[in-house]
Amino acid sequence: MATLSYPFFTVQRTTSTHTNAFFIRPYPSFIRLPRRRFTPVFASVSSIKENLGRIHKTFTDFTSLNHWVVSDYFRLVDSVNAFEPRIQALSDEQLAAKTEEFRLRLKRGETLADIQAEAFAVVREAARRKLGMRHFDVQIIGGAVLHDGSIAEMKTGEGKTLVSTLAAYLNALTSEGVHVVTVNDYLAQRDAEWMGRVHRFLGLSVGLIQKGMNSEERRFNYRCDITYTNNSELGFDYLRDNLAGNSEQLVMRWPKPFHFAIVDEVDSVLIDEGRNPLLISGEASQDAARYPVAAKVAELLIHDIHYKVELKNNSVELTEEGITLAEMALETNDLWDENDPWARFVMNALKAKEFYRRDVQYIVRDGKALIINELTGRVEEKRRWSEGIHQAVEAKECLKIQADSVVVAQITYQSLFKLYPKLSGMTGTAKTEEKEFLKMFQTPVIEVPTNLPNIRKDLPIQAFATARGKWEQVRREVEDMFRQGRPVLVGTTSVENSELLAGLLREWNIPHNVLNARPKYAAREAEIVAQAGRKHAITISTNMAGRGTDIILGGNPKMLARGIIEDSVVSFLTREDPNSVHASEAISEKMLPKIKVGSSSLALLARTALMAKYVSKSESKSWTYQKAISFILESIEMSLSYGSEELEKLANEESEMYPLGSTLALAYLSVLKDCEEHCLLEGSEVKRVGGLHVIGTSLHESRRIDNQLRGRAGRQGDPGSTRFMVSLQDEMFQKFNFDTEWAVRLISKITNDEDLPIEGGAIVKQLLALQINAEKFFFGIRKNLVEFDEVLEALC
């Protein structure tokens, strides 16, 4: 145990293989500040408020535990920087040989702490050589926080992905396996390929777990030094291993499958997904024919007459009148008759009717009801609601009823990640849940400083009595920003609301893009996000753009260059019309500034198009659209591995496929240069008018989700602003029994118009207090699930 003495308090830090915890001794009863003479000056009220605000913030920072912990980490940064000149002088072979040197030193008795500074310097140099990216000092701090088994809170655009390489490399030196856990397959694959270049260059093996892999592939990848996976695949592999009949069926590293984990977007995995346990199910013998009958009975029953609804707990209760009517409709004497049980089916049908709304909780696609994750806005095709709820939804929508299921194995994410002796995580929003992280995992949250100061302006919340007033104000604010040339991101809570606003903007001829779970929009996600920071760009999104989305002012040059390549080449490679599958309303693009491509780029594009036309004609079968896109992506990847001279040489060689690939790669590099110049210029213009403006259209049940949306603006020191607009008719306020009648009366006294907003004041304070109560409520649910897991484990 190390004792760190700081002004005002003492911190005792325990660091072991298992946990890293901070214990704070109480503050002294007084704090003396140095006396200072002040010269009176004349100042405006606003400037006085600003100065007082700065003084308060400075004092708060100075007296916070986080401030002094971060200051302590800067000592490590100094050590890493001291190693840098020597490490830079090494050849590639000498740099890669450092890994084996570190492992030998560990075998001789040195600890990870002994080699940490030098190892971090090695990773920094490897990243500079292989990725062209050098870790900032604050990223070194982030890596140290992860290594210490804590959660690093890092703001949007601060490079969390690069930070993970530091702790992953250091802990992989023990050869016990490191898991880097992301929230989906795409990110796991991206990071394994991208950051994996650093680790492979240094001699470490890098594994990747993806959906659809067989047991042998999983077994091989789990035995690598560093394994990238998503939280779902990791959890299900653990459950399947626990159901295995013999050791040959195991895929993880038994008897010690868990050593050290770095969880990206850790609050999403451990907090947001904490209410949804992982389940492995088997088919149960239930009568599927009862669900459609129960759905028809539910249509007959009237809310508040035949049944009561509790929104907070998603529960329904039949009244005496409801029981009588249901029994008459079903021609039964007792809904709860053990020999002819109807109660479960009727109750589920009522829940499907009241709580599960199309285009909010789910969408219907290809004859299936697919769940929309309320936190990410994405469709989860493999997930199904349990206990007959999904079948009740299918019956409501007149879809084919899938078989009922019975749970064979289950675990919550909290219980899963508590199995790691050492756990760390990264996110942009965790401080509000620090108490839960400490209570459940003994992991403190450390706020890592930004590389550049955050100058984003968070404007006051506006509260409206009616939803109509709120949406009309959203429309007015979007129109105002559009006229200024500022890009706007509007966050909505459902597919339904995103399309409601899109219709309103369409009526006023305001160009926009929509991003939600519908296939025609989701297929264009990368393209839409790439344009979202451009001048005049209006983007309406569900939570899909709320987390892990980096909106670059002026546009994303790499994605824009890729789009130009696709537009120039795809039509020559395939006759398949992508719009027949992925039709979308890209009306916003018509108003965006055109990207001017240079003469050399135009020549290369023309050359590429001619080659594409030749390749397409020379093959017996036309390419599919997907094959054409895959080929383009492979060629773009080639441009990252070869220089222009090598690509030119390859392009001049006679071969069936490589001339097209290398020529396409050359064209991409040339177009990318043009796009970078354009985006830099356009980004400067966007900054001058105020940067990205984010509008939230409802408060979420967690402050973190709102903060994630705010975090899209003001990345890496950019200007930006945010505004939340809420109505007392929003679902959260109904769900948690907010006194809307009192609030409406108060608003009417203040504005005399229920469609006009109020800012601040008693109502907004009450709304924010309600949000905190919602967080406590869901924390209780997660806590109960973990306790239930522990009881089951004790019984097994």
Secondary structure in CASP SS format (residue, H / E / C, confidence):
PFRMAT SS
TARGET T0000
AUTHOR 0000-0000-0000
METHOD secondary structure of the structure
MODEL  1
M C 1.00
A E 1.00
T E 1.00
L E 1.00
S E 1.00
Y E 1.00
P C 1.00
F C 1.00
F E 1.00
T E 1.00
V E 1.00
Q E 1.00
R E 1.00
T E 1.00
T E 1.00
S C 1.00
T C 1.00
H C 1.00
T C 1.00
N E 1.00
A E 1.00
F E 1.00
F E 1.00
I E 1.00
R C 1.00
P C 1.00
Y C 1.00
P C 1.00
S C 1.00
F C 1.00
I C 1.00
R C 1.00
L C 1.00
P C 1.00
R C 1.00
R C 1.00
R C 1.00
F C 1.00
T C 1.00
P C 1.00
V C 1.00
F C 1.00
A C 1.00
S C 1.00
V H 1.00
S H 1.00
S H 1.00
I H 1.00
K H 1.00
E H 1.00
N H 1.00
L H 1.00
G H 1.00
R H 1.00
I H 1.00
H H 1.00
K H 1.00
T H 1.00
F H 1.00
T H 1.00
D H 1.00
F H 1.00
T C 1.00
S C 1.00
L H 1.00
N H 1.00
H H 1.00
W H 1.00
V H 1.00
V H 1.00
S H 1.00
D H 1.00
Y H 1.00
F H 1.00
R H 1.00
L H 1.00
V H 1.00
D H 1.00
S H 1.00
V H 1.00
N H 1.00
A H 1.00
F H 1.00
E H 1.00
P H 1.00
R H 1.00
I H 1.00
Q H 1.00
A C 1.00
L C 1.00
S C 1.00
D H 1.00
E H 1.00
Q H 1.00
L H 1.00
A H 1.00
A H 1.00
K H 1.00
T H 1.00
E H 1.00
E H 1.00
F H 1.00
R H 1.00
L H 1.00
R H 1.00
L H 1.00
K H 1.00
R C 1.00
G C 1.00
E C 1.00
T C 1.00
L H 1.00
A H 1.00
D H 1.00
I H 1.00
Q H 1.00
A H 1.00
E H 1.00
A H 1.00
F H 1.00
A H 1.00
V H 1.00
V H 1.00
R H 1.00
E H 1.00
A H 1.00
A H 1.00
R H 1.00
R H 1.00
K H 1.00
L H 1.00
G C 1.00
M C 1.00
R C 1.00
H C 1.00
F C 1.00
D H 1.00
V H 1.00
Q H 1.00
I H 1.00
I H 1.00
G H 1.00
G H 1.00
A H 1.00
V H 1.00
L H 1.00
H H 1.00
D C 1.00
G C 1.00
S C 1.00
I E 1.00
A E 1.00
E E 1.00
M C 1.00
K C 1.00
T C 1.00
G C 1.00
E C 1.00
G C 1.00
K H 1.00
T H 1.00
L H 1.00
V H 1.00
S H 1.00
T H 1.00
L H 1.00
A H 1.00
A H 1.00
Y H 1.00
L H 1.00
N H 1.00
A H 1.00
L C 1.00
T C 1.00
S C 1.00
E C 1.00
G C 1.00
V E 1.00
H E 1.00
V E 1.00
V E 1.00
T E 1.00
V C 1.00
N C 1.00
D H 1.00
Y H 1.00
L H 1.00
A H 1.00
Q H 1.00
R H 1.00
D H 1.00
A H 1.00
E H 1.00
W H 1.00
M C 1.00
G H 1.00
R H 1.00
V H 1.00
H H 1.00
R H 1.00
F H 1.00
L C 1.00
G C 1.00
L C 1.00
S C 1.00
V E 1.00
G E 1.00
L E 1.00
I C 1.00
Q C 1.00
K C 1.00
G C 1.00
M C 1.00
N C 1.00
S H 1.00
E H 1.00
E H 1.00
R H 1.00
R H 1.00
F H 1.00
N H 1.00
Y H 1.00
R C 1.00
C C 1.00
D C 1.00
I E 1.00
T E 1.00
Y E 1.00
T E 1.00
N E 1.00
N H 1.00
S H 1.00
E H 1.00
L H 1.00
G H 1.00
F H 1.00
D H 1.00
Y H 1.00
L H 1.00
R H 1.00
D H 1.00
N H 1.00
L C 1.00
A C 1.00
G C 1.00
N C 1.00
S H 1.00
E H 1.00
Q H 1.00
L C 1.00
V C 1.00
M C 1.00
R C 1.00
W C 1.00
P C 1.00
K C 1.00
P C 1.00
F C 1.00
H C 1.00
F E 1.00
A E 1.00
I E 1.00
V E 1.00
D E 1.00
E C 1.00
V H 1.00
D H 1.00
S H 1.00
V H 1.00
L H 1.00
I C 1.00
D H 1.00
E H 1.00
G H 1.00
R H 1.00
N C 1.00
P C 1.00
L E 1.00
L E 1.00
I E 1.00
S E 1.00
G E 1.00
E E 1.00
A C 1.00
S C 1.00
Q C 1.00
D C 1.00
A C 1.00
A C 1.00
R H 1.00
Y H 1.00
P H 1.00
V H 1.00
A H 1.00
A H 1.00
K H 1.00
V H 1.00
A H 1.00
E H 1.00
L H 1.00
L C 1.00
I C 1.00
H E 1.00
D C 1.00
I C 1.00
H C 1.00
Y E 1.00
K E 1.00
V E 1.00
E E 1.00
L C 1.00
K C 1.00
N C 1.00
N C 1.00
S E 1.00
V E 1.00
E E 1.00
L E 1.00
T C 1.00
E H 1.00
E H 1.00
G H 1.00
I H 1.00
T H 1.00
L H 1.00
A H 1.00
E H 1.00
M H 1.00
A H 1.00
L H 1.00
E C 1.00
T C 1.00
N C 1.00
D C 1.00
L C 1.00
W C 1.00
D C 1.00
E C 1.00
N C 1.00
D C 1.00
P C 1.00
W C 1.00
A H 1.00
R H 1.00
F H 1.00
V H 1.00
M H 1.00
N H 1.00
A H 1.00
L H 1.00
K H 1.00
A H 1.00
K H 1.00
E H 1.00
F H 1.00
Y C 1.00
R C 1.00
R E 1.00
D C 1.00
V C 1.00
Q C 1.00
Y E 1.00
I E 1.00
V E 1.00
R E 1.00
D C 1.00
G C 1.00
K E 1.00
A E 1.00
L E 1.00
I E 1.00
I E 1.00
N C 1.00
E C 1.00
L C 1.00
T C 1.00
G C 1.00
R C 1.00
V E 1.00
E E 1.00
E C 1.00
K C 1.00
R C 1.00
R C 1.00
W C 1.00
S C 1.00
E C 1.00
G C 1.00
I H 1.00
H H 1.00
Q H 1.00
A H 1.00
V H 1.00
E H 1.00
A H 1.00
K H 1.00
E C 1.00
C C 1.00
L C 1.00
K C 1.00
I C 1.00
Q C 1.00
A C 1.00
D C 1.00
S E 1.00
V E 1.00
V E 1.00
V E 1.00
A E 1.00
Q E 1.00
I E 1.00
T C 1.00
Y H 1.00
Q H 1.00
S H 1.00
L H 1.00
F H 1.00
K C 1.00
L C 1.00
Y C 1.00
P C 1.00
K E 1.00
L E 1.00
S E 1.00
G E 1.00
M E 1.00
T E 1.00
G C 1.00
T C 1.00
A C 1.00
K H 1.00
T H 1.00
E H 1.00
E H 1.00
K H 1.00
E H 1.00
F H 1.00
L H 1.00
K H 1.00
M H 1.00
F H 1.00
Q C 1.00
T C 1.00
P C 1.00
V E 1.00
I E 1.00
E E 1.00
V C 1.00
P C 1.00
T C 1.00
N C 1.00
L C 1.00
P C 1.00
N C 1.00
I C 1.00
R C 1.00
K E 1.00
D E 1.00
L C 1.00
P C 1.00
I C 1.00
Q E 1.00
A E 1.00
F E 1.00
A C 1.00
T C 1.00
A H 1.00
R H 1.00
G H 1.00
K H 1.00
W H 1.00
E H 1.00
Q H 1.00
V H 1.00
R H 1.00
R H 1.00
E H 1.00
V H 1.00
E H 1.00
D H 1.00
M H 1.00
F H 1.00
R H 1.00
Q H 1.00
G C 1.00
R C 1.00
P C 1.00
V E 1.00
L E 1.00
V E 1.00
G E 1.00
T C 1.00
T C 1.00
S C 1.00
V H 1.00
E H 1.00
N H 1.00
S H 1.00
E H 1.00
L H 1.00
L H 1.00
A H 1.00
G H 1.00
L H 1.00
L H 1.00
R H 1.00
E H 1.00
W C 1.00
N C 1.00
I C 1.00
P C 1.00
H C 1.00
N E 1.00
V E 1.00
L E 1.00
N C 1.00
A C 1.00
R C 1.00
P H 1.00
K H 1.00
Y H 1.00
A H 1.00
A C 1.00
R C 1.00
E H 1.00
A H 1.00
E H 1.00
I H 1.00
V H 1.00
A H 1.00
Q H 1.00
A C 1.00
G C 1.00
R C 1.00
K C 1.00
H C 1.00
A C 1.00
I E 1.00
T E 1.00
I E 1.00
S E 1.00
T C 1.00
N H 1.00
M H 1.00
A H 1.00
G C 1.00
R C 1.00
G C 1.00
T C 1.00
D C 1.00
I C 1.00
I C 1.00
L C 1.00
G C 1.00
G C 1.00
N C 1.00
P H 1.00
K H 1.00
M H 1.00
L H 1.00
A H 1.00
R H 1.00
G H 1.00
I H 1.00
I H 1.00
E H 1.00
D H 1.00
S H 1.00
V H 1.00
V H 1.00
S H 1.00
F H 1.00
L H 1.00
T C 1.00
R C 1.00
E C 1.00
D C 1.00
P C 1.00
N H 1.00
S H 1.00
V H 1.00
H H 1.00
A C 1.00
S C 1.00
E C 1.00
A C 1.00
I H 1.00
S H 1.00
E H 1.00
K H 1.00
M H 1.00
L C 1.00
P C 1.00
K C 1.00
I C 1.00
K C 1.00
V C 1.00
G C 1.00
S H 1.00
S H 1.00
S H 1.00
L H 1.00
A H 1.00
L H 1.00
L H 1.00
A H 1.00
R H 1.00
T H 1.00
A H 1.00
L H 1.00
M H 1.00
A H 1.00
K H 1.00
Y H 1.00
V H 1.00
S H 1.00
K H 1.00
S H 1.00
E C 1.00
S C 1.00
K C 1.00
S C 1.00
W C 1.00
T C 1.00
Y H 1.00
Q H 1.00
K H 1.00
A H 1.00
I H 1.00
S H 1.00
F H 1.00
I H 1.00
L H 1.00
E H 1.00
S H 1.00
I H 1.00
E H 1.00
M H 1.00
S H 1.00
L H 1.00
S H 1.00
Y C 1.00
G C 1.00
S H 1.00
E H 1.00
E H 1.00
L H 1.00
E H 1.00
K H 1.00
L H 1.00
A H 1.00
N H 1.00
E C 1.00
E C 1.00
S C 1.00
E C 1.00
M C 1.00
Y H 1.00
P H 1.00
L H 1.00
G H 1.00
S H 1.00
T H 1.00
L H 1.00
A H 1.00
L H 1.00
A H 1.00
Y H 1.00
L H 1.00
S H 1.00
V H 1.00
L H 1.00
K H 1.00
D H 1.00
C H 1.00
E H 1.00
E H 1.00
H H 1.00
C H 1.00
L H 1.00
L H 1.00
E H 1.00
G H 1.00
S H 1.00
E H 1.00
V H 1.00
K H 1.00
R H 1.00
V C 1.00
G C 1.00
G C 1.00
L E 1.00
H E 1.00
V E 1.00
I E 1.00
G E 1.00
T C 1.00
S C 1.00
L C 1.00
H C 1.00
E C 1.00
S C 1.00
R H 1.00
R H 1.00
I H 1.00
D H 1.00
N H 1.00
Q H 1.00
L H 1.00
R H 1.00
G C 1.00
R C 1.00
A C 1.00
G C 1.00
R H 1.00
Q H 1.00
G H 1.00
D C 1.00
P C 1.00
G E 1.00
S E 1.00
T E 1.00
R E 1.00
F E 1.00
M E 1.00
V E 1.00
S E 1.00
L C 1.00
Q C 1.00
D C 1.00
E H 1.00
M H 1.00
F H 1.00
Q H 1.00
K H 1.00
F C 1.00
N C 1.00
F C 1.00
D C 1.00
T H 1.00
E H 1.00
W H 1.00
A H 1.00
V H 1.00
R H 1.00
L H 1.00
I H 1.00
S H 1.00
K H 1.00
I H 1.00
T H 1.00
N C 1.00
D C 1.00
E C 1.00
D C 1.00
L C 1.00
P C 1.00
I E 1.00
E E 1.00
G C 1.00
G H 1.00
A H 1.00
I H 1.00
V H 1.00
K H 1.00
Q H 1.00
L H 1.00
L H 1.00
A H 1.00
L H 1.00
Q H 1.00
I H 1.00
N H 1.00
A H 1.00
E H 1.00
K H 1.00
F H 1.00
F H 1.00
F H 1.00
G H 1.00
I H 1.00
R H 1.00
K H 1.00
N H 1.00
L H 1.00
V H 1.00
E H 1.00
F H 1.00
D H 1.00
E H 1.00
V H 1.00
L H 1.00
E H 1.00
A H 1.00
L H 1.00
C C 1.00
END
